[in-house]
Every structure is written in C-alpha cells, then in structure tokens.
Amino acid sequence: MNTLRISYYLALTGFFLQFVLLGIGSFDRPDIEINGIYDVFLGLLWTTIKGIPWLVLVPGLLMKSKNVLAWMSYICLVYFIIWMLSAFGAEHSNLATLGVVITLIQFLAAAYYTRLLKRQ
C-alpha cells in the first residue's frame, strides 16, 4: 500500500512539474522580449494551450482513477518526444533535458501505479 501511495504522489508531482516546465519554456527563449503585462498574459495563455492534454486529466487525478493514470502515461510519451527533440536538437536546452528526466519519472510512476492498482 505504501508503494501505491508513493507512485501516485510521484506521478502527481511530475504532473505539476510539467506545467512549471511548460511555463518556464514559454518565457525562456532568446527570441522573446517581455515588455509588459500583455506579454506575460500571452505567455500564460500559450502555456495553458500547451497544457490542455494535462488539464483534461485533473478530475480523474483527484479521484485517483487507474484509467486516468494509464492515460497519463500515454500522454507522457508525447511530451517525452517533444522534450527529447528539444534536448538533443540543434539548440541544446538544459530545460528540455530536465523535462526528459521528469517525464520519464512521471511515466514510470503512472504506469507502476496503474499496475499496482490492477493487482488489487
């Protein structure tokens, strides 16, 4: 039961860290200049649009649904590809490397939680 709880909270932590990385990635680019509140609003709006697949999962995450955690692991794979392309592309990004690690941990925790819940 303890590993079930740890894997759930690890997946949930990865979920929130994905939003943090998406937000930082929206503003941490050399071609972006922030001149006012309007630019900050557009960056936050862009972060929300990029995070729509994660926002769909929120009600199921709060209910600790095994199906939603299984879907989270599938969505992690899409973001894993995006982070890999950014990390090892022409412009090496340390933020994207961190995204690869967080997404991998989140995927493993969500898949492990789903596996443990199916055994019960």
CNS distance restraints for C-alpha pairs under 8 A (distance, minus, plus):
assign (resid   1 and name CA) (resid   5 and name CA) 6.47 0.50 0.50
assign (resid   2 and name CA) (resid   6 and name CA) 6.21 0.50 0.50
assign (resid   3 and name CA) (resid   7 and name CA) 6.00 0.50 0.50
assign (resid   4 and name CA) (resid   8 and name CA) 6.23 0.50 0.50
assign (resid   4 and name CA) (resid 113 and name CA) 5.81 0.50 0.50
assign (resid   4 and name CA) (resid 116 and name CA) 6.52 0.50 0.50
assign (resid   4 and name CA) (resid 117 and name CA) 7.54 0.50 0.50
assign (resid   5 and name CA) (resid   9 and name CA) 6.22 0.50 0.50
assign (resid   6 and name CA) (resid  10 and name CA) 5.97 0.50 0.50
assign (resid   7 and name CA) (resid  11 and name CA) 6.10 0.50 0.50
assign (resid   7 and name CA) (resid 109 and name CA) 4.84 0.50 0.50
assign (resid   7 and name CA) (resid 110 and name CA) 6.77 0.50 0.50
assign (resid   7 and name CA) (resid 112 and name CA) 6.70 0.50 0.50
assign (resid   7 and name CA) (resid 113 and name CA) 5.50 0.50 0.50
assign (resid   8 and name CA) (resid  12 and name CA) 6.15 0.50 0.50
assign (resid   8 and name CA) (resid  64 and name CA) 8.00 0.50 0.50
assign (resid   8 and name CA) (resid 109 and name CA) 6.78 0.50 0.50
assign (resid   8 and name CA) (resid 110 and name CA) 6.79 0.50 0.50
assign (resid   8 and name CA) (resid 113 and name CA) 6.02 0.50 0.50
assign (resid   9 and name CA) (resid  13 and name CA) 5.95 0.50 0.50
assign (resid  10 and name CA) (resid  14 and name CA) 6.22 0.50 0.50
assign (resid  10 and name CA) (resid 105 and name CA) 7.83 0.50 0.50
assign (resid  10 and name CA) (resid 106 and name CA) 6.72 0.50 0.50
assign (resid  10 and name CA) (resid 109 and name CA) 6.09 0.50 0.50
assign (resid  11 and name CA) (resid  15 and name CA) 6.17 0.50 0.50
assign (resid  11 and name CA) (resid 105 and name CA) 7.58 0.50 0.50
assign (resid  11 and name CA) (resid 106 and name CA) 4.75 0.50 0.50
assign (resid  11 and name CA) (resid 107 and name CA) 7.30 0.50 0.50
assign (resid  11 and name CA) (resid 109 and name CA) 5.16 0.50 0.50
assign (resid  11 and name CA) (resid 110 and name CA) 5.36 0.50 0.50
assign (resid  12 and name CA) (resid  16 and name CA) 6.48 0.50 0.50
assign (resid  12 and name CA) (resid  61 and name CA) 7.84 0.50 0.50
assign (resid  12 and name CA) (resid 106 and name CA) 7.79 0.50 0.50
assign (resid  13 and name CA) (resid  17 and name CA) 6.13 0.50 0.50
assign (resid  13 and name CA) (resid 106 and name CA) 7.85 0.50 0.50
assign (resid  14 and name CA) (resid  18 and name CA) 6.06 0.50 0.50
assign (resid  14 and name CA) (resid 102 and name CA) 6.02 0.50 0.50
assign (resid  14 and name CA) (resid 103 and name CA) 6.81 0.50 0.50
assign (resid  14 and name CA) (resid 105 and name CA) 7.21 0.50 0.50
assign (resid  14 and name CA) (resid 106 and name CA) 4.98 0.50 0.50
assign (resid  15 and name CA) (resid  19 and name CA) 6.92 0.50 0.50
assign (resid  15 and name CA) (resid  54 and name CA) 7.56 0.50 0.50
assign (resid  15 and name CA) (resid 106 and name CA) 7.12 0.50 0.50
assign (resid  16 and name CA) (resid  20 and name CA) 6.50 0.50 0.50
assign (resid  17 and name CA) (resid  21 and name CA) 6.11 0.50 0.50
assign (resid  17 and name CA) (resid 102 and name CA) 7.43 0.50 0.50
assign (resid  18 and name CA) (resid  22 and name CA) 6.07 0.50 0.50
assign (resid  18 and name CA) (resid  99 and name CA) 7.28 0.50 0.50
assign (resid  18 and name CA) (resid 102 and name CA) 7.49 0.50 0.50
assign (resid  18 and name CA) (resid 103 and name CA) 7.48 0.50 0.50
assign (resid  19 and name CA) (resid  23 and name CA) 6.06 0.50 0.50
assign (resid  19 and name CA) (resid  47 and name CA) 7.68 0.50 0.50
assign (resid  19 and name CA) (resid  51 and name CA) 6.81 0.50 0.50
assign (resid  20 and name CA) (resid  24 and name CA) 6.15 0.50 0.50
assign (resid  21 and name CA) (resid  25 and name CA) 5.85 0.50 0.50
assign (resid  21 and name CA) (resid  95 and name CA) 7.39 0.50 0.50
assign (resid  21 and name CA) (resid  99 and name CA) 6.81 0.50 0.50
assign (resid  22 and name CA) (resid  26 and name CA) 6.16 0.50 0.50
assign (resid  22 and name CA) (resid  47 and name CA) 5.90 0.50 0.50
assign (resid  22 and name CA) (resid  50 and name CA) 7.38 0.50 0.50
assign (resid  22 and name CA) (resid  51 and name CA) 7.49 0.50 0.50
assign (resid  23 and name CA) (resid  27 and name CA) 6.80 0.50 0.50
assign (resid  23 and name CA) (resid  43 and name CA) 7.56 0.50 0.50
assign (resid  23 and name CA) (resid  44 and name CA) 6.87 0.50 0.50
assign (resid  23 and name CA) (resid  47 and name CA) 5.41 0.50 0.50
assign (resid  24 and name CA) (resid  28 and name CA) 5.76 0.50 0.50
assign (resid  25 and name CA) (resid  29 and name CA) 7.05 0.50 0.50
assign (resid  25 and name CA) (resid  95 and name CA) 7.40 0.50 0.50
assign (resid  26 and name CA) (resid  43 and name CA) 5.90 0.50 0.50
assign (resid  26 and name CA) (resid  44 and name CA) 7.84 0.50 0.50
assign (resid  26 and name CA) (resid  46 and name CA) 7.17 0.50 0.50
assign (resid  26 and name CA) (resid  47 and name CA) 6.39 0.50 0.50
assign (resid  27 and name CA) (resid  32 and name CA) 6.86 0.50 0.50
assign (resid  27 and name CA) (resid  43 and name CA) 6.61 0.50 0.50
assign (resid  28 and name CA) (resid  32 and name CA) 7.65 0.50 0.50
assign (resid  34 and name CA) (resid  39 and name CA) 5.54 0.50 0.50
assign (resid  34 and name CA) (resid  40 and name CA) 6.80 0.50 0.50
assign (resid  35 and name CA) (resid  39 and name CA) 6.45 0.50 0.50
assign (resid  36 and name CA) (resid  40 and name CA) 6.73 0.50 0.50
assign (resid  37 and name CA) (resid  41 and name CA) 6.10 0.50 0.50
assign (resid  38 and name CA) (resid  42 and name CA) 6.22 0.50 0.50
assign (resid  39 and name CA) (resid  43 and name CA) 6.19 0.50 0.50
assign (resid  40 and name CA) (resid  44 and name CA) 6.23 0.50 0.50
assign (resid  41 and name CA) (resid  45 and name CA) 6.06 0.50 0.50
assign (resid  42 and name CA) (resid  46 and name CA) 6.04 0.50 0.50
assign (resid  43 and name CA) (resid  47 and name CA) 6.15 0.50 0.50
assign (resid  44 and name CA) (resid  48 and name CA) 6.20 0.50 0.50
assign (resid  45 and name CA) (resid  49 and name CA) 6.26 0.50 0.50
assign (resid  46 and name CA) (resid  50 and name CA) 6.18 0.50 0.50
assign (resid  47 and name CA) (resid  51 and name CA) 6.11 0.50 0.50
assign (resid  48 and name CA) (resid  52 and name CA) 6.25 0.50 0.50
assign (resid  51 and name CA) (resid  55 and name CA) 6.33 0.50 0.50
assign (resid  52 and name CA) (resid  56 and name CA) 6.41 0.50 0.50
assign (resid  53 and name CA) (resid  57 and name CA) 7.21 0.50 0.50
assign (resid  53 and name CA) (resid  75 and name CA) 7.26 0.50 0.50
assign (resid  54 and name CA) (resid  58 and name CA) 7.08 0.50 0.50
assign (resid  54 and name CA) (resid  72 and name CA) 7.77 0.50 0.50
assign (resid  54 and name CA) (resid  75 and name CA) 7.85 0.50 0.50
assign (resid  57 and name CA) (resid  61 and name CA) 6.08 0.50 0.50
assign (resid  57 and name CA) (resid  68 and name CA) 6.32 0.50 0.50
assign (resid  57 and name CA) (resid  72 and name CA) 7.33 0.50 0.50
assign (resid  58 and name CA) (resid  62 and name CA) 6.30 0.50 0.50
assign (resid  59 and name CA) (resid  63 and name CA) 6.52 0.50 0.50
assign (resid  60 and name CA) (resid  64 and name CA) 6.05 0.50 0.50
assign (resid  60 and name CA) (resid  65 and name CA) 5.40 0.50 0.50
assign (resid  60 and name CA) (resid  68 and name CA) 5.57 0.50 0.50
assign (resid  60 and name CA) (resid  69 and name CA) 8.00 0.50 0.50
assign (resid  61 and name CA) (resid  65 and name CA) 6.27 0.50 0.50
assign (resid  61 and name CA) (resid  68 and name CA) 6.57 0.50 0.50
assign (resid  61 and name CA) (resid  69 and name CA) 7.11 0.50 0.50
assign (resid  64 and name CA) (resid  68 and name CA) 7.76 0.50 0.50
assign (resid  64 and name CA) (resid  69 and name CA) 7.69 0.50 0.50
assign (resid  65 and name CA) (resid  69 and name CA) 6.46 0.50 0.50
assign (resid  66 and name CA) (resid  70 and name CA) 6.18 0.50 0.50
assign (resid  66 and name CA) (resid 113 and name CA) 7.52 0.50 0.50
assign (resid  66 and name CA) (resid 114 and name CA) 5.28 0.50 0.50
assign (resid  66 and name CA) (resid 117 and name CA) 6.66 0.50 0.50
assign (resid  66 and name CA) (resid 118 and name CA) 7.80 0.50 0.50
assign (resid  67 and name CA) (resid  71 and name CA) 6.27 0.50 0.50
assign (resid  67 and name CA) (resid 114 and name CA) 7.53 0.50 0.50
assign (resid  68 and name CA) (resid  72 and name CA) 6.05 0.50 0.50
assign (resid  69 and name CA) (resid  73 and name CA) 6.40 0.50 0.50
assign (resid  69 and name CA) (resid 110 and name CA) 5.40 0.50 0.50
assign (resid  69 and name CA) (resid 111 and name CA) 7.19 0.50 0.50
assign (resid  69 and name CA) (resid 113 and name CA) 7.44 0.50 0.50
assign (resid  69 and name CA) (resid 114 and name CA) 6.33 0.50 0.50
assign (resid  70 and name CA) (resid  74 and name CA) 6.72 0.50 0.50
assign (resid  70 and name CA) (resid 110 and name CA) 6.54 0.50 0.50
assign (resid  70 and name CA) (resid 111 and name CA) 6.24 0.50 0.50
assign (resid  70 and name CA) (resid 114 and name CA) 6.06 0.50 0.50
assign (resid  71 and name CA) (resid  75 and name CA) 6.25 0.50 0.50
assign (resid  72 and name CA) (resid  76 and name CA) 6.04 0.50 0.50
assign (resid  72 and name CA) (resid 107 and name CA) 7.44 0.50 0.50
assign (resid  72 and name CA) (resid 110 and name CA) 6.72 0.50 0.50
assign (resid  73 and name CA) (resid  77 and name CA) 6.62 0.50 0.50
assign (resid  73 and name CA) (resid 106 and name CA) 7.48 0.50 0.50
assign (resid  73 and name CA) (resid 107 and name CA) 4.82 0.50 0.50
assign (resid  73 and name CA) (resid 108 and name CA) 7.63 0.50 0.50
assign (resid  73 and name CA) (resid 110 and name CA) 5.69 0.50 0.50
assign (resid  73 and name CA) (resid 111 and name CA) 6.04 0.50 0.50
assign (resid  74 and name CA) (resid  78 and name CA) 7.07 0.50 0.50
assign (resid  74 and name CA) (resid 107 and name CA) 7.89 0.50 0.50
assign (resid  75 and name CA) (resid  79 and name CA) 6.59 0.50 0.50
assign (resid  76 and name CA) (resid  80 and name CA) 5.85 0.50 0.50
assign (resid  76 and name CA) (resid 103 and name CA) 5.99 0.50 0.50
assign (resid  76 and name CA) (resid 104 and name CA) 7.67 0.50 0.50
assign (resid  76 and name CA) (resid 106 and name CA) 7.26 0.50 0.50
assign (resid  76 and name CA) (resid 107 and name CA) 5.78 0.50 0.50
assign (resid  77 and name CA) (resid  81 and name CA) 6.33 0.50 0.50
assign (resid  77 and name CA) (resid 103 and name CA) 7.86 0.50 0.50
assign (resid  77 and name CA) (resid 107 and name CA) 7.44 0.50 0.50
assign (resid  78 and name CA) (resid  82 and name CA) 6.52 0.50 0.50
assign (resid  79 and name CA) (resid  83 and name CA) 6.06 0.50 0.50
assign (resid  79 and name CA) (resid 103 and name CA) 7.18 0.50 0.50
assign (resid  80 and name CA) (resid  84 and name CA) 6.02 0.50 0.50
assign (resid  80 and name CA) (resid  99 and name CA) 7.66 0.50 0.50
assign (resid  80 and name CA) (resid 100 and name CA) 5.85 0.50 0.50
assign (resid  80 and name CA) (resid 103 and name CA) 5.90 0.50 0.50
assign (resid  80 and name CA) (resid 104 and name CA) 7.13 0.50 0.50
assign (resid  81 and name CA) (resid  85 and name CA) 6.20 0.50 0.50
assign (resid  82 and name CA) (resid  86 and name CA) 6.36 0.50 0.50
assign (resid  83 and name CA) (resid  87 and name CA) 5.92 0.50 0.50
assign (resid  83 and name CA) (resid  96 and name CA) 5.12 0.50 0.50
assign (resid  83 and name CA) (resid  97 and name CA) 7.02 0.50 0.50
assign (resid  83 and name CA) (resid  99 and name CA) 5.84 0.50 0.50
assign (resid  83 and name CA) (resid 100 and name CA) 5.51 0.50 0.50
assign (resid  84 and name CA) (resid  88 and name CA) 6.01 0.50 0.50
assign (resid  84 and name CA) (resid  89 and name CA) 7.87 0.50 0.50
assign (resid  84 and name CA) (resid  96 and name CA) 7.05 0.50 0.50
assign (resid  84 and name CA) (resid  97 and name CA) 7.36 0.50 0.50
assign (resid  84 and name CA) (resid 100 and name CA) 6.23 0.50 0.50
assign (resid  85 and name CA) (resid  89 and name CA) 5.40 0.50 0.50
assign (resid  86 and name CA) (resid  91 and name CA) 7.30 0.50 0.50
assign (resid  86 and name CA) (resid  92 and name CA) 6.85 0.50 0.50
assign (resid  86 and name CA) (resid  93 and name CA) 6.39 0.50 0.50
assign (resid  86 and name CA) (resid  96 and name CA) 5.71 0.50 0.50
assign (resid  86 and name CA) (resid  97 and name CA) 8.00 0.50 0.50
assign (resid  87 and name CA) (resid  91 and name CA) 7.59 0.50 0.50
assign (resid  87 and name CA) (resid  92 and name CA) 5.25 0.50 0.50
assign (resid  87 and name CA) (resid  93 and name CA) 5.03 0.50 0.50
assign (resid  87 and name CA) (resid  94 and name CA) 6.80 0.50 0.50
assign (resid  87 and name CA) (resid  95 and name CA) 7.65 0.50 0.50
assign (resid  87 and name CA) (resid  96 and name CA) 4.73 0.50 0.50
assign (resid  87 and name CA) (resid  97 and name CA) 5.13 0.50 0.50
assign (resid  87 and name CA) (resid 100 and name CA) 7.77 0.50 0.50
assign (resid  88 and name CA) (resid  92 and name CA) 5.64 0.50 0.50
assign (resid  88 and name CA) (resid  93 and name CA) 7.60 0.50 0.50
assign (resid  93 and name CA) (resid  97 and name CA) 6.46 0.50 0.50
assign (resid  94 and name CA) (resid  98 and name CA) 6.33 0.50 0.50
assign (resid  95 and name CA) (resid  99 and name CA) 6.23 0.50 0.50
assign (resid  96 and name CA) (resid 100 and name CA) 6.20 0.50 0.50
assign (resid  97 and name CA) (resid 101 and name CA) 6.52 0.50 0.50
assign (resid  98 and name CA) (resid 102 and name CA) 6.18 0.50 0.50
assign (resid  99 and name CA) (resid 103 and name CA) 5.89 0.50 0.50
assign (resid 100 and name CA) (resid 104 and name CA) 6.06 0.50 0.50
assign (resid 101 and name CA) (resid 105 and name CA) 6.25 0.50 0.50
assign (resid 102 and name CA) (resid 106 and name CA) 6.02 0.50 0.50
assign (resid 103 and name CA) (resid 107 and name CA) 5.99 0.50 0.50
assign (resid 104 and name CA) (resid 108 and name CA) 6.23 0.50 0.50
assign (resid 105 and name CA) (resid 109 and name CA) 6.09 0.50 0.50
assign (resid 106 and name CA) (resid 110 and name CA) 6.05 0.50 0.50
assign (resid 107 and name CA) (resid 111 and name CA) 6.06 0.50 0.50
assign (resid 108 and name CA) (resid 112 and name CA) 5.95 0.50 0.50
assign (resid 109 and name CA) (resid 113 and name CA) 6.01 0.50 0.50
assign (resid 110 and name CA) (resid 114 and name CA) 6.21 0.50 0.50
assign (resid 111 and name CA) (resid 115 and name CA) 6.17 0.50 0.50
assign (resid 112 and name CA) (resid 116 and name CA) 6.13 0.50 0.50
assign (resid 113 and name CA) (resid 117 and name CA) 6.09 0.50 0.50
assign (resid 114 and name CA) (resid 118 and name CA) 6.19 0.50 0.50
assign (resid 115 and name CA) (resid 119 and name CA) 6.53 0.50 0.50
assign (resid 116 and name CA) (resid 120 and name CA) 6.80 0.50 0.50
